[in-house]
Amino acid sequence: MPNLTPEELGRWQETTLKKSVSKSPARQPYFETTSHIELKDIFTPMDAGDDGYMPDIGLPGEFPFTRGVQPTMYRGRFWTMRQYAGFATAEETNQRYRYLLQQGQTGLSVAFDLPTQIGYDSDHPLSDGEVGKVGVAIDSLKDMEILFDSIPLDKVSTSMTINSTAAILLAMYIAVAEKQGVKSDMLQGTIQNDVLKEYSARGTYIFPPQESMRIVTDIFAYCKDFVPKWNSISVSGYHMREAGSTAVQEVAFTLADGIAYLEAAIKKGLDVDSIASRISFFFCSHNNFLEEVAKFRAARRIWAKIMKERFHAKKDSSYMLRFHTQTAGCTLTAQQPENNVVRVALQALAAVLGGTQSLHTNSRDEAYALPNQDSVTIALRTQQIIAYESGVTDLTDPLGGSYAVEALTNEIEKKAEEYINKIDEMGGAIKAIAAGYIQKEIADSAYQYQKDIESNKQIIVGINRFQSADVPLKDVLRIKPEVEDYQKQKLARVKADRNDARVMETLVALKKAAQGTDNLMPSILDAVKAYATLGEISDALREVFGEYTQQ
């Protein structure tokens, strides 16, 4: 069979295509992805790259891992269905976890309330009105014990979306496991622990960047020795995408942060191959279906090359970009909320076709509040229908070889590498964040996207087209004010029952460790076991490290 030539393509454009367009003109002058990558009239083998199949695409489970990190992908086992959940008290969230596990969820994912994220106890004045609102309130080891009551930690994988206080929550998890008789080397899961994106996109930082990076690398070192099955960081592009970045920026800024973490770990004396396989990533799955599939493939390929060429890693496991995906919360609409079920299904399918290792599907009512039980069940069923009914899991990388997908993968890789090179020239991600570069790029993209919606260039069903009269959503989950009172009472009982002298002893030891160079994790674990609160431990570190204020 003869190959397509430029001449043959030109003939098609001047005859068949031109004749069709004259009768039925295109809907708009040109088409592009959300990253402003042009979508041509047709993609052909000439767009898929000139380097050949093996160097760029390769085989699944082998370098450069474009087609996936496992040779068989979901033929062996499905991705971890890990619904992100947490609200009100540890008691209520525990009930939700046990319900989801009964419904077929295969991993836990903990959402913490805002005070927990920024190191304040529920009885702190700054916590007023925020306790249990956007996640579960965790003040002490007692709350963590309740949160995982009757959930065997040697049988489940747990992801905790926590950053500035990541070391404290990890210590609490280890302590709960010990009380269950589960050794730390048996624990499986992920701590987000990605503080750099807090400075550039999210804002729940506590300490200055240098001190925050010390905590991150202390967690790396501790997990390497004592919690070897645990992913000690989940480098997150999700929040950058939620803040308004494009798909290209999401890949570039996430991998640039990953580079910064590895450089910090190496500077600390850690061997790259000893920690690289425990670094995971967290991406958003947005609306532009093929761009999202290509984005995941491009990210894997870029990271494999970075690990091999920049860090000279030796192990195949060090090259593998393993990632969790969450469907895009920023695409959910309060108008016509049932449409969100369709959006989430398409986004989840893109994540699966892109080769995710773990997936959370948002719920239809999350533009209003945290999801109710019916909504979260539909979200979980969405994953299960894709897994068991769609047939896409019977093939490894089913879209691999698509001319459009391979061309988009190449273009995203090229544009992301241009960003990474620019960040390198600025001295790395930390300096780029300090200069405000990454924040400005994300803000500019968010502004452009909003302009596109307002000008009707970007259509959002139910927002700027196909509107209908709003029907109030029923059964919205509301966190009652009594939750805060209950949490404060529970915290007061913990403080009354503990050994205050022992608590003070552990906090003094922690401050001494922070003033020196010792790994902070053992001191934090001692404090947690003495029932020092999350706020008290954070305050001890604040005394030594200070607090960061955005310039």
Secondary structure by P-SEA (a helix, b strand, c coil): cccccaaaaaaaaacaaaaaaaaccccccccccccccccccccccccccccccccccccccccccccccccccccccccccccccccccaaaaaaaaaaaaaacccbbbbbbccccccccccccccccccccccbbbbccaaaaaaaacccccccbbbbbccccaaaaaaaaaaaaaaaaccccccbbbbbcccccccccccccccccaaaaaaaaaaaaaaaaccccccccccccaaaaaaacccaaaaaaaaaaaaaaaaaaaaaaccccccccccbbbbbbbccaaaaaaaaaaaaaaaaaaaaaccccccccccccccbbbbccccccccccccaaaaaaaaaaaaaaaaccccccccccccccccccaaaaaaaaaaaaaaacccccccccccccccaaaaaaaaaaaaaaaaaaaaaaaaccaaaaaaaaaaaaaaaaaaaaaaaaaaaccccccccccccccccccccccccccaaaaaaaaaaaaaaacccaaaaaaaaaaaaaaaaccccaaaaaaaaaaacccaaaaaaaaaacccccccc
